[in-house]
Amino acid sequence: MDVHIDLRVVELLSSRLCHDLVGPVGAVNNGLELLEDDMGDMGPEALKLAADSGARAARALQYFRLAFGMAGSRVGGRLDELRGLAEGFFDSNKIDLVWPSVGVPDDAPEDLSKLLLNMLLLGSEGLPMGGSLAMEISTTGGGLRLEVTASGDRAALRDEVRPALAAEATADDLTPRNVQAYFTCRIAERMGGAIDVDEGTPGTVTIAANFAA
């Protein structure tokens, strides 16, 4: 399936990425400025701030490179290679990642890893107070199901995200805060599937992608 992403989507996605990275990069600069000011006893603390923030920015860049770039498509279904990356990324967001060792069929869709990273990111946005993200892969009737469950206090999708998940969503419905949800749906469509969201259980949001045999 040929899924067209117009220039507005690219611009909004770029805005989203810059917004997510400006915090940790700015904290690195703050730590270095404190060191330059020779703050005495604050020197070790400033150095730790810079180091921790630099590591956080590096983890985010690695995650986004695979979630949004061509590199993620080349990973294919080798999910175990992503586990450490995802754990480090979400640890900074006070979210526990539940990632069991699972077998993936040899004929799994090419973008499976890319889709999973985006589904995890979408689920994390529904956890304003933190919580857990659990991923599961199953096969039914020869088809494949990829599922991410976000659980935590006040877990829910933001209202502005829902229009971006609708099948009829267009670029005009998008903002920097919901463009990633739209992008996730387009990845699933390109793979021959679709994204479904279930918020029927309080404190839980389940995001699933189903692929026929």
N, C-alpha and C positions, 0 to 999 in steps of 0.2 A: 504494500500500500504506500502510495506517495503522499506524504503528509507535508503540506506547505507551511512554513513558518515565515511570516512576513517581517519586514524591517522593524516594525514597532515592537514585536515580541523580542527581537534581539536587543533593542535599546533598553527595554524594561528589564530584561534578564541581566544585562550589564549593570544597570542601576542597582538591582538587588544584590549582586555579587559585591559591588563596591561598598554598599551599605554594611554588609556582613563582615567585610574585612577591615573597614576603617577603625573599628573599635580596638582590636588587638594591635594593629599597626600603630595607632595613636598612642596606645599604652607603652609600646616599645620606645617611642620618641620621648614620652614623659619620663620614663626611667633614665634614659640617656641624658636628658636635660638636668635631672637631679644630680647625676654623677658629674656633669660639667660644672654645676654650681658648688661642688665640693661641700656636700651637706654633712660632713663629719660622720656621726653615728648612723646616719641614714644611708650611707654608701652601700652596705651589703643589701639593705632592703630595696634600694633603687636598682641594684644589679639583678636581684631576683625578679623584680617586676619586669625588667626588660627581657630577661631570659624566658620567663614563663609566658609572657605575651608573644615573644618571637616564636616559641614552640607552638602556641595556639594558632598563630597566623599560618605557620607552616602546615599544620594539620588541616586547617580549613582549605588552604590552597590545594593540597593533595586530594582532599575529598571533592572539592568543586571541579578539579581537573577531570576526574573520572565521572562525576555525576552529570556534568554539562558539556564536556569536550569529547572529541573523537576517541581519546584514549580509553574511555569507558566502554565503548563498543567493542574494542579489541580484547577486553578482558573476557567477554563471552559469559559462560556460566561458571567460571572458576571462583565461586563465592568465598571459599576459604581464604583466598588471597586478600580479600577485602576486610576480613573480620577485625584484624588489629587496627586498620585505618579507621573503621567506623567506631570502634570502641574508644579510641583516642579522641575522635571528634566529638562524640556525644558526652564523654566524661566532662568536657569543658562546659556543657550545658546542664549539668546535674541530672542527667538522664541515664538510667541503667539500660544496657543493651543485652537482650536475651537472644543469643545467636547459636542455636544448636548445630551440631555437625549434621549436615543433610546431604544426601546424594542427589545430584542433578542429572537428568537424562542426557545422553550424549547429543541428542538432537534438540536440546533446549534452545530457545530463540537467542539470537546473537547478542541482543542488547539486555539480556536478563540482569546482569550485574548493574548496569547503568540504571535500569528501571528500579531495582531494589534500593539503590542509594537515594533515588528521588522519592520513593515511597517512604523511606525512613525519614527523610528530611520533612516531607509533608506531615507525617505523623508527629514529629517532634514539635511542629508549630501548634499542634493541638494540645500541648502540655505546658500551659502557662506557669504552673507551680512545680514543674518537674514530674518525674515518674519513671515509667519503663516503656521500652519499645521491644516487642517480641516479633521475630520474623519466623515464618513457617512456609515450607514448600511441600505440596502434596500433589499426587496424581489421582485423577478420578476419570474412569471411562476412557483412559488413554490420553486425556488432556492434562494440562498443567495448571496449578493454582499457586500463585504467589501472594502471601498475606502478611500484612504488618498490623500489629495491634498496639495502640498507644493507650496506656492505662495510668491514671493519676487523678489527683484532686482537680476538679473542674475541667477535666479533659473534654474538649469539643473543638470542632473546626471553627475558625473565625467566620463570621457572617460574610465577609468580603471574599472568602475563598470559595464558597459554594458556587457562585456564578461561573467561576473559571473551570469548574469540574463538569458543568453541564455540556451535553453533547452538542448543543447549538451555540456554545460560547464562541465569540469572535475576538479579534485583537482589540476591538473597541471596548470590550468589557474588562480589560486588564489594567492592573496597576503594578508597581514594583512589589507590592506585598502579596499579590495572588498569581503572578505570572509563572511561578515555579509549579503551581498546581496544574495550570494549563499545559505547561511543558511536559509534566509527568503523563498527562492523558495522551498527548501526541506521541510520546515514546511507546506507550502501550498500543496505540492504534497502529503505529508503524510495524509493531511486532505481530499484529493480527489479533490483538485482544482489546480489552476495555477495562477501565478502572471503576470499581464499585465501592461506595462508602456506606458503612453501617454505624449509626450513632444510637441504636436502640437501647443499649445498656448504659445506664448512668456511669460516668467515670471512665468510659471506654470508647475509643474510636477505632474501627477496623477498616483498613484500606486493603482491597484485594484486586488482583488482576487475574483474569481467567483466559486460558488459551486452549482452544479445541485441538484435538489430535490431528 
